């Protein structure tokens, strides 16, 4: 069988043979975007670092199984994706609700407004960005993953489909639904006439 990605296959074979320079090249080329994906999916830097480390160990352990049919990048994202899903499942089991008041620092000990507290002027762009981030976080996991990989990471659609283990037409539908949901949510929070 001919590999569709012969350069990636050669790099994987070097890594599999114990070539530390080849492994360093791989991690330098892809580590940042892999971490960015984990960070966006988990919204926790420490959890993202842990998951990335587990995924990189998974890549190293199974690198000899890589056959070059998909890009090494997509193959690595698929391994990372499985680790992220495992972490999300674990987090949902360990979910704790905070009882801390997020505005506590705005008040003094007597419960009155803190006179030293400054009020930031309204920034419509910053508010819109916060709302879009919020709306993205509300999406079902598969839509959030697809939008992140396609729109933020800039991964080609066919690679995204491979990483997410779905057909290309299913990916297009998932992206469409995700974009519609973000637009509806943003309109709802900003007001459609904004």
N, C-alpha and C positions, 0 to 999 in steps of 0.2 A: 504494500500500500504506500502510495506517495504521500508525503506530508504536505499539507497546504501551507505550513509555516516552517520551512526548512531551517531558517536562521534561529527560530525559537527552539526547534528540536535540537539543533547543535548546541545551543546554550544549555538546554536542559540536560543533555548528555554530559557536558562538561561539569555541570553542578553535580549530577549523579555520580561522576567519577571522583568527586571530592575536590574539585577545583574551587578554592576559596575566592579567587579573583572573579570567577564567573558568577558565583553566588552574590558577591558584593556588587557586581554590575547589575544583576537582576534586582536586588534590593534598592539600589540607588535609582534605577529607572522606574520602578513601580511602587516602592514603599510609601512614598508621599501620597499618591492617589489612593492607594489601598487604605492608608490611615484615614484620609479624608472621607472615604466612603464609610468606614466603620464609625467615625466620629459623627457623621450626619445621621446614621441609622440609630446610634445608641444615645446620642445627646449627653455623653459622659466621657470625658477625656480618659480617665483611668480605665474604664471598661473598654473603651476603644483600643487603648494601648495593649491591654491584656488579650483582647480578641485578636488583634493584629499579630501579636507574638504567637498565639496558638495557631493562627492560620499560616504564618511563615514556617513554623515547625511542621505543620501538615504538608506544606509545599515541599519542604526538604525531604520529609519521610516518603512522599509518594512521587517524587520527581522522576524516578525511573519508569513510572507507568505512563508518563506524558508521551503522547504519540504524534503531536504536531498537527492534528486535525483542526484544532482551534488555536488561536493565538495563546501564547504563554500567559499573557495579560488576562485574557478572558478566563482561562483555566484557573488562574490564581484568584480572580474575583469570585469564581464559583466556590472555591474552597473557603474563602473569607465569608462569603454570603452564608454558607452553612454554619459557620462559627457564630456569625451575628445572630442568626435565627435562634440558635441554641441559647445565646446570651439573653435575647429578648424573652424567650420562654422562661428562663431562670428569673429574670427581673420581674416578670408578671407574677411569678409565685412569691417573690420576696417583696412585693410592693408595699411600701409604708406611706401613710399619709402624714404630712408634716402639720404640726399644730402651731408652728411659729407664725407670727404676724409679719407679713412682708413689709408693712408700713410702720413698724414699731419705732424705727429711728426718726420718724417725722414728728413724734410727740415727746414732750418732756415727762418727767416723773409724775407730774400732777395730772397728766392726760391732756394737757393743752397743746395746741400746735406749737412746735419748736420754732421760735422766731429766727433762729440761725439757719433754718432749713430754707434753701433757695428753691424756687420753682423754675424748672427749665421751660423755656419757651417751646411752643408746639412746633414740631418739625414733621410736616406731612409726609415727606419721603421716608423718614425714619419710622414713622408709624406704619406706613404702607409695607415697608420691609419687614417689620415685626409681625404684621398681620399675615403676610405671605408665609413667613417662617412658621407661624402658628398653624396656618391652614395646611401646610405641607405635613406638619407633625400629626395632624388629625386624619390624614389619609390612611387607608388600609396599607399594611406593610408592603404588599406587592406593588402598589401604585407609587408609593414613596420611593421604593428601591428603583423602580423603572425610571421615574422622573429624575432622580439623582444621578443615576448612571448616564442617562441620555443627555440631560440638559446641563448638569453641573460638571460631570466628569468628561462630557463630550465624547463618550464611547459610541462607536458606530452602532446602529440599530441591530444589525445582525449579531454583533458581539454581545449586546445587552440581552438579546433573546437567548443566546447560548448560555450566558452567565445565569440567567434567571430560569433556565430550563423550560422555556416556553416557545411556542411557534412564533414566527415573525408576525403573523396576522393577530395572534393573541396579544403580543407586545404592543402592536399599534392600537388595539382596542384598550388595553390597560393604560397606555399613555394618554389616549384621548379622554378616558374617564377621569384620570387623575387631573389632567389640565382643567376639565370642566368643573370638577369638584373644587379645585383651588380658586378658580374664577368666581364660582358661586359663593364660596366662603368669604373671599376677599370683598366681593360686592356687598355681602350681607354685613360685614364688619365696618366697611368704609362708607357704605351708602352708595347705591347705584349711580347717583348723580354727581359723585365726587370727581 
